[in-house]
Amino acid sequence: MEVSIRVFCWMLCGALTCTVQARAQGQALVKSARDFVQEFYAWYVPRALKAHEGPAWDLALEYKAHAFSPELLRALKADSDAQAKVSGEIVGLDFDPFLNTQDPCERYECGTVAKKGGEYWINVYGICSGKRSETPDVVVELMPRGDGWEFVNFHYENLIKDHPASADLLAILRLLRRDRRESRK
């Protein structure tokens, strides 16, 4: 009887240790994800605020391509390429897809992080004139890749009510691609 109590105690201690380690790993992943997104916005926003030729997100595609999933990177490049071929007409994105605006705030900060399956969704809030938006300007979806992270999609809660089929960047890029194909017919 004494042996089985000892075995039970050892098993219980092992299970508790595993639980504590898993929780610590989960918290470390959340912090790592938040840091990745915050670092991207700290790099990107000053560039988005500067006047330059072409959209600011082209700079992210050029200098931070490794931060995007292959699908998202391909779709963004295709949209950018299509727009570059046309002058005087907008055939691609007409807003900043990482900030969900045409008029960026001076700064953006991460809010809550939610794990959904294998992805992490992070609310990002604009800080305009020192005041934080009440709702997220964009919800970033990312997933772990190797020892880092990659952006998988960007979601726009302000579009969900009126445009549920196009409330995220990948959906919008698919619709724009379809519209460009149909206009060539």
PyMOL CGO cylinders between C-alpha atoms (Angstrom):
from pymol import cmd
from pymol.cgo import CYLINDER

trace = [
    CYLINDER, 0.00, 0.00, 0.00, 2.81, 2.37, 0.91, 0.3, 1, 1, 1, 1, 1, 1,
    CYLINDER, 2.81, 2.37, 0.91, 4.48, 1.79, -2.46, 0.3, 1, 1, 1, 1, 1, 1,
    CYLINDER, 4.48, 1.79, -2.46, 1.35, 2.65, -4.39, 0.3, 1, 1, 1, 1, 1, 1,
    CYLINDER, 1.35, 2.65, -4.39, 0.90, 5.90, -2.43, 0.3, 1, 1, 1, 1, 1, 1,
    CYLINDER, 0.90, 5.90, -2.43, 4.51, 6.84, -3.22, 0.3, 1, 1, 1, 1, 1, 1,
    CYLINDER, 4.51, 6.84, -3.22, 4.00, 5.98, -6.88, 0.3, 1, 1, 1, 1, 1, 1,
    CYLINDER, 4.00, 5.98, -6.88, 0.80, 8.04, -6.92, 0.3, 1, 1, 1, 1, 1, 1,
    CYLINDER, 0.80, 8.04, -6.92, 2.60, 11.01, -5.32, 0.3, 1, 1, 1, 1, 1, 1,
    CYLINDER, 2.60, 11.01, -5.32, 5.45, 10.78, -7.85, 0.3, 1, 1, 1, 1, 1, 1,
    CYLINDER, 5.45, 10.78, -7.85, 2.96, 10.61, -10.71, 0.3, 1, 1, 1, 1, 1, 1,
    CYLINDER, 2.96, 10.61, -10.71, 1.05, 13.60, -9.33, 0.3, 1, 1, 1, 1, 1, 1,
    CYLINDER, 1.05, 13.60, -9.33, 4.27, 15.62, -8.96, 0.3, 1, 1, 1, 1, 1, 1,
    CYLINDER, 4.27, 15.62, -8.96, 5.25, 14.72, -12.52, 0.3, 1, 1, 1, 1, 1, 1,
    CYLINDER, 5.25, 14.72, -12.52, 1.86, 15.76, -13.87, 0.3, 1, 1, 1, 1, 1, 1,
    CYLINDER, 1.86, 15.76, -13.87, 1.98, 19.06, -12.00, 0.3, 1, 1, 1, 1, 1, 1,
    CYLINDER, 1.98, 19.06, -12.00, 5.49, 19.74, -13.26, 0.3, 1, 1, 1, 1, 1, 1,
    CYLINDER, 5.49, 19.74, -13.26, 4.37, 19.09, -16.85, 0.3, 1, 1, 1, 1, 1, 1,
    CYLINDER, 4.37, 19.09, -16.85, 1.36, 21.39, -16.38, 0.3, 1, 1, 1, 1, 1, 1,
    CYLINDER, 1.36, 21.39, -16.38, 3.52, 24.20, -15.00, 0.3, 1, 1, 1, 1, 1, 1,
    CYLINDER, 3.52, 24.20, -15.00, 6.05, 23.77, -17.82, 0.3, 1, 1, 1, 1, 1, 1,
    CYLINDER, 6.05, 23.77, -17.82, 3.30, 23.80, -20.47, 0.3, 1, 1, 1, 1, 1, 1,
    CYLINDER, 3.30, 23.80, -20.47, 1.77, 26.96, -19.00, 0.3, 1, 1, 1, 1, 1, 1,
    CYLINDER, 1.77, 26.96, -19.00, 5.19, 28.64, -18.93, 0.3, 1, 1, 1, 1, 1, 1,
    CYLINDER, 5.19, 28.64, -18.93, 5.83, 27.62, -22.55, 0.3, 1, 1, 1, 1, 1, 1,
    CYLINDER, 5.83, 27.62, -22.55, 2.41, 29.00, -23.53, 0.3, 1, 1, 1, 1, 1, 1,
    CYLINDER, 2.41, 29.00, -23.53, 3.14, 32.31, -21.82, 0.3, 1, 1, 1, 1, 1, 1,
    CYLINDER, 3.14, 32.31, -21.82, 6.54, 32.48, -23.50, 0.3, 1, 1, 1, 1, 1, 1,
    CYLINDER, 6.54, 32.48, -23.50, 4.90, 31.92, -26.91, 0.3, 1, 1, 1, 1, 1, 1,
    CYLINDER, 4.90, 31.92, -26.91, 2.34, 34.66, -26.25, 0.3, 1, 1, 1, 1, 1, 1,
    CYLINDER, 2.34, 34.66, -26.25, 5.10, 37.08, -25.24, 0.3, 1, 1, 1, 1, 1, 1,
    CYLINDER, 5.10, 37.08, -25.24, 7.19, 36.10, -28.26, 0.3, 1, 1, 1, 1, 1, 1,
    CYLINDER, 7.19, 36.10, -28.26, 4.21, 36.61, -30.62, 0.3, 1, 1, 1, 1, 1, 1,
    CYLINDER, 4.21, 36.61, -30.62, 3.36, 39.98, -29.09, 0.3, 1, 1, 1, 1, 1, 1,
    CYLINDER, 3.36, 39.98, -29.09, 7.02, 41.07, -29.30, 0.3, 1, 1, 1, 1, 1, 1,
    CYLINDER, 7.02, 41.07, -29.30, 7.23, 40.02, -32.96, 0.3, 1, 1, 1, 1, 1, 1,
    CYLINDER, 7.23, 40.02, -32.96, 4.13, 42.03, -33.89, 0.3, 1, 1, 1, 1, 1, 1,
    CYLINDER, 4.13, 42.03, -33.89, 5.15, 45.06, -31.81, 0.3, 1, 1, 1, 1, 1, 1,
    CYLINDER, 5.15, 45.06, -31.81, 8.62, 45.08, -33.37, 0.3, 1, 1, 1, 1, 1, 1,
    CYLINDER, 8.62, 45.08, -33.37, 7.11, 44.94, -36.85, 0.3, 1, 1, 1, 1, 1, 1,
    CYLINDER, 7.11, 44.94, -36.85, 4.82, 47.91, -36.13, 0.3, 1, 1, 1, 1, 1, 1,
    CYLINDER, 4.82, 47.91, -36.13, 7.69, 49.86, -34.52, 0.3, 1, 1, 1, 1, 1, 1,
    CYLINDER, 7.69, 49.86, -34.52, 9.64, 49.35, -37.76, 0.3, 1, 1, 1, 1, 1, 1,
    CYLINDER, 9.64, 49.35, -37.76, 6.71, 49.82, -40.17, 0.3, 1, 1, 1, 1, 1, 1,
    CYLINDER, 6.71, 49.82, -40.17, 4.75, 52.81, -38.84, 0.3, 1, 1, 1, 1, 1, 1,
    CYLINDER, 4.75, 52.81, -38.84, 7.53, 55.42, -39.23, 0.3, 1, 1, 1, 1, 1, 1,
    CYLINDER, 7.53, 55.42, -39.23, 7.91, 54.30, -42.83, 0.3, 1, 1, 1, 1, 1, 1,
    CYLINDER, 7.91, 54.30, -42.83, 4.15, 54.43, -43.42, 0.3, 1, 1, 1, 1, 1, 1,
    CYLINDER, 4.15, 54.43, -43.42, 4.08, 58.01, -42.11, 0.3, 1, 1, 1, 1, 1, 1,
    CYLINDER, 4.08, 58.01, -42.11, 6.82, 59.21, -44.48, 0.3, 1, 1, 1, 1, 1, 1,
    CYLINDER, 6.82, 59.21, -44.48, 6.11, 60.39, -48.00, 0.3, 1, 1, 1, 1, 1, 1,
    CYLINDER, 6.11, 60.39, -48.00, 7.58, 58.00, -50.54, 0.3, 1, 1, 1, 1, 1, 1,
    CYLINDER, 7.58, 58.00, -50.54, 6.92, 56.65, -53.97, 0.3, 1, 1, 1, 1, 1, 1,
    CYLINDER, 6.92, 56.65, -53.97, 4.39, 53.84, -53.89, 0.3, 1, 1, 1, 1, 1, 1,
    CYLINDER, 4.39, 53.84, -53.89, 2.59, 52.35, -50.92, 0.3, 1, 1, 1, 1, 1, 1,
    CYLINDER, 2.59, 52.35, -50.92, 4.40, 51.76, -47.64, 0.3, 1, 1, 1, 1, 1, 1,
    CYLINDER, 4.40, 51.76, -47.64, 3.46, 48.09, -47.63, 0.3, 1, 1, 1, 1, 1, 1,
    CYLINDER, 3.46, 48.09, -47.63, 5.74, 47.59, -50.62, 0.3, 1, 1, 1, 1, 1, 1,
    CYLINDER, 5.74, 47.59, -50.62, 8.63, 48.41, -48.27, 0.3, 1, 1, 1, 1, 1, 1,
    CYLINDER, 8.63, 48.41, -48.27, 7.49, 45.66, -45.92, 0.3, 1, 1, 1, 1, 1, 1,
    CYLINDER, 7.49, 45.66, -45.92, 7.40, 43.22, -48.84, 0.3, 1, 1, 1, 1, 1, 1,
    CYLINDER, 7.40, 43.22, -48.84, 10.91, 44.24, -49.83, 0.3, 1, 1, 1, 1, 1, 1,
    CYLINDER, 10.91, 44.24, -49.83, 12.57, 44.40, -46.43, 0.3, 1, 1, 1, 1, 1, 1,
    CYLINDER, 12.57, 44.40, -46.43, 10.46, 42.09, -44.29, 0.3, 1, 1, 1, 1, 1, 1,
    CYLINDER, 10.46, 42.09, -44.29, 9.36, 39.41, -46.77, 0.3, 1, 1, 1, 1, 1, 1,
    CYLINDER, 9.36, 39.41, -46.77, 10.51, 36.71, -44.34, 0.3, 1, 1, 1, 1, 1, 1,
    CYLINDER, 10.51, 36.71, -44.34, 7.82, 37.89, -41.90, 0.3, 1, 1, 1, 1, 1, 1,
    CYLINDER, 7.82, 37.89, -41.90, 4.94, 36.85, -44.18, 0.3, 1, 1, 1, 1, 1, 1,
    CYLINDER, 4.94, 36.85, -44.18, 3.57, 33.42, -44.99, 0.3, 1, 1, 1, 1, 1, 1,
    CYLINDER, 3.57, 33.42, -44.99, 4.24, 32.38, -48.59, 0.3, 1, 1, 1, 1, 1, 1,
    CYLINDER, 4.24, 32.38, -48.59, 0.52, 32.67, -49.48, 0.3, 1, 1, 1, 1, 1, 1,
    CYLINDER, 0.52, 32.67, -49.48, 0.17, 36.17, -48.03, 0.3, 1, 1, 1, 1, 1, 1,
    CYLINDER, 0.17, 36.17, -48.03, 3.44, 37.36, -49.57, 0.3, 1, 1, 1, 1, 1, 1,
    CYLINDER, 3.44, 37.36, -49.57, 2.44, 36.04, -53.03, 0.3, 1, 1, 1, 1, 1, 1,
    CYLINDER, 2.44, 36.04, -53.03, -0.99, 37.69, -52.84, 0.3, 1, 1, 1, 1, 1, 1,
    CYLINDER, -0.99, 37.69, -52.84, 0.41, 41.04, -51.70, 0.3, 1, 1, 1, 1, 1, 1,
    CYLINDER, 0.41, 41.04, -51.70, 3.10, 41.02, -54.40, 0.3, 1, 1, 1, 1, 1, 1,
    CYLINDER, 3.10, 41.02, -54.40, 0.54, 40.15, -57.09, 0.3, 1, 1, 1, 1, 1, 1,
    CYLINDER, 0.54, 40.15, -57.09, -1.66, 43.04, -55.97, 0.3, 1, 1, 1, 1, 1, 1,
    CYLINDER, -1.66, 43.04, -55.97, 1.28, 45.44, -55.90, 0.3, 1, 1, 1, 1, 1, 1,
    CYLINDER, 1.28, 45.44, -55.90, 2.48, 44.30, -59.34, 0.3, 1, 1, 1, 1, 1, 1,
    CYLINDER, 2.48, 44.30, -59.34, -1.01, 44.72, -60.81, 0.3, 1, 1, 1, 1, 1, 1,
    CYLINDER, -1.01, 44.72, -60.81, -1.26, 48.27, -59.43, 0.3, 1, 1, 1, 1, 1, 1,
    CYLINDER, -1.26, 48.27, -59.43, 2.21, 49.17, -60.74, 0.3, 1, 1, 1, 1, 1, 1,
    CYLINDER, 2.21, 49.17, -60.74, 1.12, 48.28, -64.29, 0.3, 1, 1, 1, 1, 1, 1,
    CYLINDER, 1.12, 48.28, -64.29, -1.77, 50.77, -64.25, 0.3, 1, 1, 1, 1, 1, 1,
    CYLINDER, -1.77, 50.77, -64.25, -1.63, 54.53, -63.83, 0.3, 1, 1, 1, 1, 1, 1,
    CYLINDER, -1.63, 54.53, -63.83, -4.53, 56.81, -63.03, 0.3, 1, 1, 1, 1, 1, 1,
    CYLINDER, -4.53, 56.81, -63.03, -6.72, 53.98, -61.77, 0.3, 1, 1, 1, 1, 1, 1,
    CYLINDER, -6.72, 53.98, -61.77, -6.78, 51.95, -58.58, 0.3, 1, 1, 1, 1, 1, 1,
    CYLINDER, -6.78, 51.95, -58.58, -6.88, 48.22, -59.29, 0.3, 1, 1, 1, 1, 1, 1,
    CYLINDER, -6.88, 48.22, -59.29, -5.38, 47.06, -55.99, 0.3, 1, 1, 1, 1, 1, 1,
    CYLINDER, -5.38, 47.06, -55.99, -5.49, 47.87, -52.32, 0.3, 1, 1, 1, 1, 1, 1,
    CYLINDER, -5.49, 47.87, -52.32, -6.55, 51.45, -51.61, 0.3, 1, 1, 1, 1, 1, 1,
    CYLINDER, -6.55, 51.45, -51.61, -5.71, 51.39, -47.90, 0.3, 1, 1, 1, 1, 1, 1,
    CYLINDER, -5.71, 51.39, -47.90, -2.79, 50.30, -45.79, 0.3, 1, 1, 1, 1, 1, 1,
    CYLINDER, -2.79, 50.30, -45.79, -3.44, 46.60, -45.13, 0.3, 1, 1, 1, 1, 1, 1,
    CYLINDER, -3.44, 46.60, -45.13, -1.31, 46.45, -41.97, 0.3, 1, 1, 1, 1, 1, 1,
    CYLINDER, -1.31, 46.45, -41.97, -2.89, 49.53, -40.39, 0.3, 1, 1, 1, 1, 1, 1,
    CYLINDER, -2.89, 49.53, -40.39, -6.38, 49.32, -41.92, 0.3, 1, 1, 1, 1, 1, 1,
    CYLINDER, -6.38, 49.32, -41.92, -6.41, 52.99, -42.81, 0.3, 1, 1, 1, 1, 1, 1,
    CYLINDER, -6.41, 52.99, -42.81, -5.42, 55.62, -45.34, 0.3, 1, 1, 1, 1, 1, 1,
    CYLINDER, -5.42, 55.62, -45.34, -4.40, 58.00, -42.53, 0.3, 1, 1, 1, 1, 1, 1,
    CYLINDER, -4.40, 58.00, -42.53, -2.08, 56.23, -40.09, 0.3, 1, 1, 1, 1, 1, 1,
    CYLINDER, -2.08, 56.23, -40.09, -1.81, 57.09, -36.42, 0.3, 1, 1, 1, 1, 1, 1,
    CYLINDER, -1.81, 57.09, -36.42, 1.57, 58.06, -35.03, 0.3, 1, 1, 1, 1, 1, 1,
    CYLINDER, 1.57, 58.06, -35.03, 1.93, 54.74, -33.25, 0.3, 1, 1, 1, 1, 1, 1,
    CYLINDER, 1.93, 54.74, -33.25, 0.34, 51.29, -32.86, 0.3, 1, 1, 1, 1, 1, 1,
    CYLINDER, 0.34, 51.29, -32.86, 0.40, 48.92, -29.92, 0.3, 1, 1, 1, 1, 1, 1,
    CYLINDER, 0.40, 48.92, -29.92, -0.51, 45.32, -29.31, 0.3, 1, 1, 1, 1, 1, 1,
    CYLINDER, -0.51, 45.32, -29.31, -3.39, 44.38, -27.07, 0.3, 1, 1, 1, 1, 1, 1,
    CYLINDER, -3.39, 44.38, -27.07, -4.75, 40.99, -26.16, 0.3, 1, 1, 1, 1, 1, 1,
    CYLINDER, -4.75, 40.99, -26.16, -3.44, 37.78, -27.68, 0.3, 1, 1, 1, 1, 1, 1,
    CYLINDER, -3.44, 37.78, -27.68, -5.75, 34.82, -28.34, 0.3, 1, 1, 1, 1, 1, 1,
    CYLINDER, -5.75, 34.82, -28.34, -4.64, 31.38, -29.44, 0.3, 1, 1, 1, 1, 1, 1,
    CYLINDER, -4.64, 31.38, -29.44, -6.97, 29.86, -32.05, 0.3, 1, 1, 1, 1, 1, 1,
    CYLINDER, -6.97, 29.86, -32.05, -5.83, 26.42, -33.11, 0.3, 1, 1, 1, 1, 1, 1,
    CYLINDER, -5.83, 26.42, -33.11, -2.22, 26.76, -34.19, 0.3, 1, 1, 1, 1, 1, 1,
    CYLINDER, -2.22, 26.76, -34.19, -2.48, 30.51, -34.84, 0.3, 1, 1, 1, 1, 1, 1,
    CYLINDER, -2.48, 30.51, -34.84, -2.18, 33.49, -32.55, 0.3, 1, 1, 1, 1, 1, 1,
    CYLINDER, -2.18, 33.49, -32.55, -4.47, 36.47, -33.05, 0.3, 1, 1, 1, 1, 1, 1,
    CYLINDER, -4.47, 36.47, -33.05, -3.30, 39.81, -31.69, 0.3, 1, 1, 1, 1, 1, 1,
    CYLINDER, -3.30, 39.81, -31.69, -5.39, 42.97, -31.43, 0.3, 1, 1, 1, 1, 1, 1,
    CYLINDER, -5.39, 42.97, -31.43, -3.50, 46.04, -32.66, 0.3, 1, 1, 1, 1, 1, 1,
    CYLINDER, -3.50, 46.04, -32.66, -4.67, 49.52, -31.66, 0.3, 1, 1, 1, 1, 1, 1,
    CYLINDER, -4.67, 49.52, -31.66, -3.75, 52.84, -33.21, 0.3, 1, 1, 1, 1, 1, 1,
    CYLINDER, -3.75, 52.84, -33.21, -2.61, 55.65, -30.93, 0.3, 1, 1, 1, 1, 1, 1,
    CYLINDER, -2.61, 55.65, -30.93, -3.69, 58.92, -32.54, 0.3, 1, 1, 1, 1, 1, 1,
    CYLINDER, -3.69, 58.92, -32.54, -2.95, 62.22, -30.80, 0.3, 1, 1, 1, 1, 1, 1,
    CYLINDER, -2.95, 62.22, -30.80, -2.05, 60.24, -27.69, 0.3, 1, 1, 1, 1, 1, 1,
    CYLINDER, -2.05, 60.24, -27.69, -5.42, 58.46, -27.55, 0.3, 1, 1, 1, 1, 1, 1,
    CYLINDER, -5.42, 58.46, -27.55, -5.76, 54.71, -28.09, 0.3, 1, 1, 1, 1, 1, 1,
    CYLINDER, -5.76, 54.71, -28.09, -8.55, 53.46, -30.38, 0.3, 1, 1, 1, 1, 1, 1,
    CYLINDER, -8.55, 53.46, -30.38, -11.43, 51.90, -28.48, 0.3, 1, 1, 1, 1, 1, 1,
    CYLINDER, -11.43, 51.90, -28.48, -11.52, 48.90, -30.80, 0.3, 1, 1, 1, 1, 1, 1,
    CYLINDER, -11.52, 48.90, -30.80, -8.64, 47.20, -32.60, 0.3, 1, 1, 1, 1, 1, 1,
    CYLINDER, -8.64, 47.20, -32.60, -7.70, 48.82, -35.89, 0.3, 1, 1, 1, 1, 1, 1,
    CYLINDER, -7.70, 48.82, -35.89, -6.53, 45.43, -37.10, 0.3, 1, 1, 1, 1, 1, 1,
    CYLINDER, -6.53, 45.43, -37.10, -6.30, 41.91, -35.72, 0.3, 1, 1, 1, 1, 1, 1,
    CYLINDER, -6.30, 41.91, -35.72, -3.08, 40.24, -36.77, 0.3, 1, 1, 1, 1, 1, 1,
    CYLINDER, -3.08, 40.24, -36.77, -3.08, 36.48, -37.34, 0.3, 1, 1, 1, 1, 1, 1,
    CYLINDER, -3.08, 36.48, -37.34, 0.29, 34.79, -37.13, 0.3, 1, 1, 1, 1, 1, 1,
    CYLINDER, 0.29, 34.79, -37.13, 1.74, 31.38, -36.57, 0.3, 1, 1, 1, 1, 1, 1,
    CYLINDER, 1.74, 31.38, -36.57, 5.01, 30.01, -35.31, 0.3, 1, 1, 1, 1, 1, 1,
    CYLINDER, 5.01, 30.01, -35.31, 7.57, 29.20, -37.98, 0.3, 1, 1, 1, 1, 1, 1,
    CYLINDER, 7.57, 29.20, -37.98, 10.83, 27.57, -36.98, 0.3, 1, 1, 1, 1, 1, 1,
    CYLINDER, 10.83, 27.57, -36.98, 12.19, 29.68, -34.18, 0.3, 1, 1, 1, 1, 1, 1,
    CYLINDER, 12.19, 29.68, -34.18, 10.20, 32.75, -35.25, 0.3, 1, 1, 1, 1, 1, 1,
    CYLINDER, 10.20, 32.75, -35.25, 6.81, 33.89, -36.52, 0.3, 1, 1, 1, 1, 1, 1,
    CYLINDER, 6.81, 33.89, -36.52, 5.07, 34.71, -39.77, 0.3, 1, 1, 1, 1, 1, 1,
    CYLINDER, 5.07, 34.71, -39.77, 2.05, 36.84, -40.56, 0.3, 1, 1, 1, 1, 1, 1,
    CYLINDER, 2.05, 36.84, -40.56, -0.74, 34.69, -41.96, 0.3, 1, 1, 1, 1, 1, 1,
    CYLINDER, -0.74, 34.69, -41.96, -3.52, 37.27, -42.34, 0.3, 1, 1, 1, 1, 1, 1,
    CYLINDER, -3.52, 37.27, -42.34, -4.82, 40.62, -41.14, 0.3, 1, 1, 1, 1, 1, 1,
    CYLINDER, -4.82, 40.62, -41.14, -8.46, 40.90, -40.02, 0.3, 1, 1, 1, 1, 1, 1,
    CYLINDER, -8.46, 40.90, -40.02, -10.60, 44.04, -40.04, 0.3, 1, 1, 1, 1, 1, 1,
    CYLINDER, -10.60, 44.04, -40.04, -13.36, 43.99, -37.43, 0.3, 1, 1, 1, 1, 1, 1,
    CYLINDER, -13.36, 43.99, -37.43, -14.87, 47.19, -38.82, 0.3, 1, 1, 1, 1, 1, 1,
    CYLINDER, -14.87, 47.19, -38.82, -15.78, 45.30, -42.02, 0.3, 1, 1, 1, 1, 1, 1,
    CYLINDER, -15.78, 45.30, -42.02, -17.35, 42.21, -40.45, 0.3, 1, 1, 1, 1, 1, 1,
    CYLINDER, -17.35, 42.21, -40.45, -20.86, 43.66, -40.11, 0.3, 1, 1, 1, 1, 1, 1,
    CYLINDER, -20.86, 43.66, -40.11, -21.23, 45.06, -43.65, 0.3, 1, 1, 1, 1, 1, 1,
    CYLINDER, -21.23, 45.06, -43.65, -18.74, 42.89, -45.57, 0.3, 1, 1, 1, 1, 1, 1,
    CYLINDER, -18.74, 42.89, -45.57, -18.30, 39.56, -43.78, 0.3, 1, 1, 1, 1, 1, 1,
    CYLINDER, -18.30, 39.56, -43.78, -16.93, 37.83, -46.89, 0.3, 1, 1, 1, 1, 1, 1,
    CYLINDER, -16.93, 37.83, -46.89, -14.12, 40.38, -47.20, 0.3, 1, 1, 1, 1, 1, 1,
    CYLINDER, -14.12, 40.38, -47.20, -13.23, 41.26, -43.63, 0.3, 1, 1, 1, 1, 1, 1,
    CYLINDER, -13.23, 41.26, -43.63, -9.64, 40.07, -43.90, 0.3, 1, 1, 1, 1, 1, 1,
    CYLINDER, -9.64, 40.07, -43.90, -6.68, 40.83, -46.13, 0.3, 1, 1, 1, 1, 1, 1,
    CYLINDER, -6.68, 40.83, -46.13, -6.51, 37.51, -47.97, 0.3, 1, 1, 1, 1, 1, 1,
    CYLINDER, -6.51, 37.51, -47.97, -10.23, 37.70, -48.83, 0.3, 1, 1, 1, 1, 1, 1,
    CYLINDER, -10.23, 37.70, -48.83, -9.86, 41.27, -50.09, 0.3, 1, 1, 1, 1, 1, 1,
    CYLINDER, -9.86, 41.27, -50.09, -6.85, 40.34, -52.20, 0.3, 1, 1, 1, 1, 1, 1,
    CYLINDER, -6.85, 40.34, -52.20, -8.80, 37.41, -53.72, 0.3, 1, 1, 1, 1, 1, 1,
    CYLINDER, -8.80, 37.41, -53.72, -11.71, 39.74, -54.57, 0.3, 1, 1, 1, 1, 1, 1,
    CYLINDER, -11.71, 39.74, -54.57, -9.39, 42.31, -56.15, 0.3, 1, 1, 1, 1, 1, 1,
    CYLINDER, -9.39, 42.31, -56.15, -7.66, 39.60, -58.20, 0.3, 1, 1, 1, 1, 1, 1,
    CYLINDER, -7.66, 39.60, -58.20, -11.04, 38.30, -59.38, 0.3, 1, 1, 1, 1, 1, 1,
    CYLINDER, -11.04, 38.30, -59.38, -12.18, 41.83, -60.29, 0.3, 1, 1, 1, 1, 1, 1,
    CYLINDER, -12.18, 41.83, -60.29, -9.00, 42.43, -62.31, 0.3, 1, 1, 1, 1, 1, 1,
    CYLINDER, -9.00, 42.43, -62.31, -9.52, 39.15, -64.20, 0.3, 1, 1, 1, 1, 1, 1,
    CYLINDER, -9.52, 39.15, -64.20, -13.16, 39.97, -64.96, 0.3, 1, 1, 1, 1, 1, 1,
    CYLINDER, -13.16, 39.97, -64.96, -12.31, 43.48, -66.17, 0.3, 1, 1, 1, 1, 1, 1,
    CYLINDER, -12.31, 43.48, -66.17, -9.93, 41.98, -68.77, 0.3, 1, 1, 1, 1, 1, 1,
    CYLINDER, -9.93, 41.98, -68.77, -12.72, 39.88, -70.30, 0.3, 1, 1, 1, 1, 1, 1,
]
cmd.load_cgo(trace, "trace")
